[in-house]
């Protein structure tokens, strides 16, 4: 690894800027980014996962989620009041509920509105949410973090490709994708009429029977069929070819010389009778002469 002095490094940086070549800014740790692309970790390319990520809400589902969020806000205020009075020690889940604010509920309302109007496809930018809710970007960031921690939504970072002729990154960060959910941690704070109805007993029995049938079906598959059924795609094709070779090896007829041979434990004994090699040769020779 080549070492440079401070003056040499400055000269190289100034020379690069003079030639119009962008110099990568160091990361927070002091090391340059591997590719120089301003993309956050855990980001997925836009347009590659949205069909499986988004879900169109049912009729009245967004209104129900908003009512649940407002009830949770009231429950969080009650928890904070009891904690300040010293009459209650909050658990980890109760602290999450107590962290919900009115600004977070307002941001959640805007996300639910977009989900209702766009059939669940929600990917607004921070600037759009700030303009729609009249809140600051920092408040938007805190609200989204609180909603995600409680479980009211799932957030997925995205990046997109950018066209460029000269040197520089070919990717940049774009708006996140959001999917509103009903968290199980807040059901205890809701009245009975707002809680989802439990599954009937026959539906639970049918689900258990179906799971058992699927497990039995999977257990009876060969290696090739298992790879094609459970994996699929290009990886499934490769695994299916490997599984086919394993199946062929298992189905081949067993050879006595290779599979489970009988050891000759007394072959080291030099005698004319018994199971040793010498004894067997002598016995065979005697039978031949007898003929």
C-alpha positions in Angstrom: 0.0 0.0 0.0 1.5 3.4 -1.1 1.7 6.0 1.6 1.5 9.8 0.8 2.4 12.8 2.8 -0.2 15.5 3.5 1.3 17.7 0.8 1.3 14.9 -1.8 -2.3 14.0 -1.0 -3.3 17.7 -1.3 -1.5 18.0 -4.6 -3.3 14.9 -6.0 -6.7 16.2 -4.8 -6.1 19.6 -6.3 -4.9 18.1 -9.5 -7.9 15.9 -9.8 -10.3 18.8 -9.3 -8.3 20.9 -11.8 -8.8 18.1 -14.4 -12.5 18.0 -13.6 -12.4 14.5 -12.0 -14.6 14.4 -8.8 -12.8 13.3 -5.7 -14.7 11.0 -3.4 -15.5 12.4 0.0 -14.4 10.1 2.8 -17.0 8.3 4.8 -17.7 8.9 8.4 -15.1 6.3 9.4 -12.5 8.2 7.3 -12.4 5.6 4.5 -13.7 6.4 1.0 -16.9 4.7 -0.2 -16.3 1.5 -2.2 -18.1 2.8 -5.3 -18.6 6.4 -4.4 -22.3 6.0 -4.9 -24.5 7.9 -2.4 -26.7 4.8 -1.7 -27.7 3.8 1.9 -27.4 0.3 3.1 -30.2 -2.2 2.8 -31.5 -0.4 -0.3 -33.1 -2.2 -3.2 -33.2 -1.0 -6.8 -36.5 0.7 -7.6 -38.8 -1.3 -9.9 -37.5 -4.8 -8.9 -39.6 -5.6 -5.8 -42.6 -3.3 -5.7 -45.1 -5.9 -7.1 -44.4 -8.2 -4.1 -44.0 -5.4 -1.6 -47.2 -3.4 -2.1 -50.7 -4.6 -1.3 -53.9 -2.9 -2.2 -56.0 -2.1 0.9 -59.5 -3.5 1.3 -62.5 -1.2 1.5 -62.4 0.7 4.7 -59.1 -0.7 5.8 -57.2 2.6 5.8 -59.9 4.3 7.9 -59.7 1.4 10.4 -55.9 1.8 10.6 -56.2 5.5 11.2 -58.7 4.9 14.0 -56.3 2.4 15.6 -53.4 4.9 15.4 -55.5 7.6 17.1 -56.6 5.2 19.9 -52.9 4.2 20.3 -52.0 7.9 20.6 -54.5 8.3 23.4 -53.2 5.1 25.1 -49.6 6.4 24.8 -50.6 9.7 26.5 -52.2 7.8 29.3 -49.0 5.7 29.7 -46.8 8.7 29.8 -49.1 10.4 32.4 -48.9 7.3 34.7 -45.1 7.0 34.2 -44.6 10.7 35.2 -46.8 10.2 38.3 -44.7 7.2 39.3 -47.7 4.8 39.5 -46.5 2.6 36.6 -43.2 1.2 35.3 -43.4 1.0 31.5 -42.3 -2.1 29.7 -40.4 -2.1 26.4 -43.5 -2.4 24.3 -45.3 0.3 26.4 -42.4 2.7 25.9 -42.8 2.3 22.1 -46.5 3.0 22.4 -45.7 6.1 24.6 -43.3 7.4 22.0 -46.1 7.9 19.4 -46.8 11.6 18.9 -49.5 13.6 17.1 -47.1 14.4 14.3 -46.5 10.7 13.7 -50.2 10.1 13.5 -50.5 13.0 11.0 -47.8 11.5 8.9 -49.5 8.1 9.1 -52.7 9.6 8.0 -51.1 11.0 4.8 -49.5 7.6 4.1 -52.9 5.9 4.5 -54.4 8.5 2.1 -51.8 7.7 -0.5 -52.4 4.0 0.0 -56.1 4.4 -0.5 -55.8 6.6 -3.7 -52.9 4.6 -5.3 -54.0 1.0 -4.5 -51.3 0.6 -1.9 -48.4 1.9 -3.9 -46.9 4.4 -1.5 -43.4 5.9 -2.0 -43.5 9.7 -1.2 -40.4 11.7 -0.6 -39.6 13.5 2.7 -40.3 16.8 0.9 -43.7 15.7 -0.2 -44.7 14.6 3.3 -43.3 17.8 4.8 -45.3 19.9 2.4 -48.5 17.8 2.8 -48.4 17.8 6.7 -46.8 21.2 7.2 -44.0 19.6 9.3 -40.3 19.8 9.1 -38.1 17.1 7.6 -36.6 16.2 10.9 -40.1 15.8 12.4 -41.0 13.6 9.4 -37.9 11.4 10.0 -38.7 11.0 13.7 -42.3 10.2 12.9 -41.5 7.5 10.4 -39.0 6.0 12.8 -41.6 5.8 15.6 -44.2 4.3 13.3 -41.8 1.7 12.0 -40.6 0.8 15.6 -44.2 0.3 16.8 -45.1 -1.7 13.6 -47.6 0.6 11.9 -45.6 0.5 8.6 -42.8 -1.3 6.8 -40.2 0.9 5.2 -37.9 -0.2 2.4 -35.1 2.0 1.1 -34.7 2.3 -2.7 -32.1 3.4 -5.2 -32.3 4.1 -8.9 -29.9 4.1 -11.8 -28.7 7.4 -13.3 -27.3 8.1 -16.7 -23.8 9.7 -16.9 -21.1 10.1 -19.5 -18.2 11.1 -17.3 -16.7 9.4 -14.2 -18.8 9.1 -11.1 -21.5 6.9 -9.5 -24.3 5.4 -11.6 -26.7 5.1 -8.7 -28.5 7.5 -6.4 -30.9 7.2 -3.5 -34.6 7.7 -4.2 -37.7 7.8 -2.1 -38.6 5.0 0.3 -41.5 2.5 -0.2 -44.0 2.2 2.6 -46.7 -0.4 3.5 -49.1 0.3 6.3 -49.8 -2.5 8.8 -51.8 -3.3 11.9 -49.3 -4.1 14.7 -50.2 -6.8 17.2 -48.6 -4.9 20.0 -51.4 -2.3 20.1 -54.3 -4.6 20.1 -54.4 -4.7 23.9 -55.1 -1.0 24.0 -58.1 -1.1 21.6 -61.7 -1.6 22.6 -63.2 -5.0 21.8 -65.2 -3.8 18.7 -62.0 -2.5 17.1 -60.0 -5.8 17.5 -60.0 -8.2 14.5 -62.3 -11.2 14.9 -60.5 -14.5 15.7 -60.5 -17.3 13.2 -63.3 -19.9 13.5 -62.3 -23.3 14.9 -63.0 -25.0 11.6 -60.8 -22.6 9.7 -57.9 -23.3 12.2 -58.4 -27.0 11.8 -58.4 -26.7 8.0 -55.2 -24.7 8.1 -53.5 -27.3 10.3 -54.7 -30.1 8.0 -53.4 -28.2 4.9 -50.0 -27.6 6.5 -49.7 -31.3 7.4 -50.6 -32.3 3.8 -48.0 -29.9 2.4 -45.4 -31.2 4.8 -46.1 -34.8 3.7 -46.0 -33.8 0.1 -42.6 -32.1 0.5 -41.2 -35.1 2.4 -42.1 -37.4 -0.5 -40.3 -35.3 -3.2 -37.0 -36.3 -4.7 -34.0 -34.0 -4.6 -34.7 -32.7 -8.1 -38.4 -32.1 -7.5 -37.7 -30.4 -4.2 -35.3 -27.9 -5.8 -37.7 -27.1 -8.6 -40.7 -26.7 -6.2 -39.2 -24.8 -3.3 -36.5 -22.6 -5.0 -37.4 -22.0 -8.6 -35.7 -19.6 -11.0 -32.2 -20.0 -12.3 -31.0 -21.1 -8.9 -33.7 -23.8 -8.8 -32.6 -25.1 -12.2 -29.0 -25.5 -11.0 -30.1 -27.2 -7.8 -32.5 -29.4 -9.8 -29.6 -30.7 -11.9 -27.5 -31.4 -8.9 -30.5 -33.1 -7.3 -31.1 -35.2 -10.4 -27.5 -36.6 -10.1 -28.0 -37.3 -6.4 -31.3 -39.2 -7.2 -29.6 -41.2 -10.0 -26.8 -42.2 -7.6 -29.3 -43.2 -4.9 -31.4 -45.2 -7.4 -28.4 -47.1 -9.0 -28.1 -50.8 -8.1 -25.7 -51.5 -5.2 -22.4 -53.2 -5.9 -21.2 -55.8 -3.5 -17.6 -54.7 -4.0 -18.3 -51.1 -3.0 -21.3 -51.0 -0.7 -21.0 -52.6 2.8 -18.1 -55.1 2.2 -17.5 -57.8 4.8 -14.2 -57.3 6.6 -11.8 -60.2 6.9 -10.9 -59.9 10.6 -8.7 -63.0 10.7 -6.7 -62.4 7.4 -3.5 -61.8 9.3 -3.5 -65.3 10.8 -1.4 -67.9 8.9 -3.4 -71.1 9.2 -4.8 -73.8 7.0 -8.4 -73.6 8.2 -10.7 -70.8 9.2 -11.7 -67.5 7.6 -8.2 -66.3 6.9 -6.9 -65.7 3.3 -4.4 -68.6 3.6 -7.1 -70.9 4.9 -9.5 -70.0 2.1 -6.8 -70.5 -0.5 -5.9 -73.9 1.0 -9.6 -75.0 1.1 -10.1 -74.0 -2.5 -6.9 -75.8 -3.6 -8.0 -79.0 -1.8 -11.4 -78.9 -3.4 -9.8 -78.5 -6.9 -7.5 -81.5 -6.3 -10.4 -83.6 -5.0 -12.1 -83.1 -8.3 
